[in-house]
Amino acid sequence: MTEEDQKKYDLYLSEREKTIEMEHRESEQYDKLLVALSSGAFSLSILFVNSIDNIEKCSKFYLAVSWFFSFLCLFSTLTSFLLSQSCTRFYREEVLEPDLVWDEVKLKIYDSKMDHVKYCNLASFGFLILGSIFLGIFVYLNL
């Protein structure tokens, strides 16, 4: 490898490291936001329920469904945390080699594991939206 190729490769590794760090930071912020919004909606709905004297049975259904989706959001976000840790550990222990020789099979396994993290994040977002919709319907029916 020539000196110029080495410089390009070092630049590539540096930029790759920066983008990985940014992706991890953004992922952490996304997960924190989901947990905060979901648990916040749940908490606010409990406060709202305590201020209502007479809740109709039909609107209790919407509240229960909202709580169910809020819990699913929290569960899938926490599952995403665990899967992400598992992926990082697998990458560090199985994929990353000191001599930078990559095992393609292990890389595919790692990518597959990361796909599960992405699916959990998408599910969390979907559950948050559904929970918010049902909570909004509940609030609308009881105003």
C-alpha positions in Angstrom: 0.0 0.0 0.0 1.4 3.4 -1.0 1.6 6.3 1.4 -1.2 8.1 -0.5 -3.4 5.0 -0.3 -2.7 4.7 3.4 -3.7 8.4 4.0 -6.9 7.8 2.1 -7.6 4.6 4.1 -6.9 6.4 7.4 -9.2 9.2 6.4 -11.9 6.7 5.5 -11.5 5.0 8.9 -11.7 8.3 10.7 -14.8 9.4 8.8 -16.4 6.0 9.3 -15.7 6.2 13.1 -17.3 9.7 13.2 -20.4 8.5 11.4 -20.7 5.5 13.7 -20.5 7.7 16.7 -23.1 10.1 15.3 -25.4 7.2 14.5 -25.1 5.8 18.1 -25.7 9.2 19.6 -28.8 9.8 17.4 -30.1 6.3 18.3 -29.7 7.0 22.0 -31.6 10.3 21.7 -34.3 8.6 19.6 -34.8 5.9 22.2 -34.8 8.4 25.1 -37.4 10.4 23.3 -39.6 7.4 22.7 -39.4 6.4 26.4 -40.1 9.9 27.6 -43.1 10.5 25.2 -44.6 7.1 25.9 -44.2 7.2 29.7 -45.3 10.9 29.7 -48.5 10.1 27.8 -49.2 7.3 30.2 -48.6 9.6 33.2 -50.7 12.4 31.8 -53.6 10.0 31.1 -53.5 8.8 34.7 -53.8 12.4 35.9 -56.6 13.0 33.4 -58.5 10.0 34.5 -58.3 11.1 38.1 -59.9 14.5 37.2 -62.9 12.9 35.5 -65.8 12.0 37.7 -67.9 9.9 35.3 -66.0 8.0 32.6 -68.1 6.2 30.0 -67.5 2.5 29.5 -66.8 2.9 25.8 -64.2 5.5 26.5 -62.5 3.2 29.0 -61.7 0.9 26.1 -59.8 3.7 24.3 -57.9 4.4 27.5 -57.0 0.8 28.0 -55.9 0.4 24.4 -53.8 3.6 24.7 -52.1 2.2 27.8 -51.5 -1.1 26.0 -49.8 0.6 23.1 -47.8 2.8 25.5 -46.5 -0.3 27.3 -45.7 -2.0 24.0 -43.7 1.1 23.0 -41.7 1.0 26.2 -41.2 -2.8 25.9 -40.0 -2.6 22.3 -37.7 0.3 23.1 -36.2 -1.6 26.0 -35.9 -4.7 23.7 -34.1 -2.5 21.2 -31.6 -1.4 24.0 -30.8 -5.0 24.7 -30.5 -6.0 21.1 -28.3 -3.1 20.4 -26.0 -4.1 23.3 -25.9 -7.6 22.0 -25.0 -6.4 18.5 -22.2 -4.2 19.8 -20.8 -7.1 21.8 -21.1 -9.5 18.9 -19.4 -6.9 16.6 -16.6 -6.3 19.1 -16.0 -10.0 20.0 -16.7 -11.8 16.7 -16.5 -9.4 13.8 -13.8 -6.9 14.6 -10.4 -8.3 14.0 -7.1 -6.6 14.8 -5.7 -7.2 11.3 -8.9 -5.8 9.7 -9.7 -9.0 7.9 -13.5 -9.2 7.9 -15.4 -12.5 8.0 -18.3 -12.0 5.5 -20.5 -14.5 7.2 -20.1 -12.8 10.6 -20.8 -9.4 9.0 -24.0 -10.8 7.5 -25.0 -12.1 11.0 -24.2 -8.7 12.5 -26.3 -6.9 9.8 -29.2 -9.3 10.5 -29.0 -8.5 14.2 -28.9 -4.8 13.5 -32.1 -5.3 11.3 -33.8 -6.6 14.4 -32.9 -3.4 16.3 -34.3 -1.3 13.4 -37.5 -3.3 13.5 -37.9 -2.7 17.3 -37.3 1.0 16.8 -39.9 1.1 14.0 -42.4 -0.8 16.1 -41.8 1.5 19.1 -42.6 4.5 16.9 -45.7 2.8 15.6 -46.9 1.9 19.1 -46.3 5.4 20.2 -48.4 6.8 17.4 -51.2 4.3 18.0 -51.2 4.9 21.7 -51.3 8.7 21.1 -54.3 8.3 18.7 -56.3 6.2 21.2 -55.4 8.6 24.0 -56.5 11.5 21.9 -59.8 9.8 21.2 -60.3 9.1 24.9 -59.6 12.8 25.8 -61.9 14.0 23.0 -64.8 11.7 24.3 -64.4 13.0 27.9 -64.0 16.7 27.4 
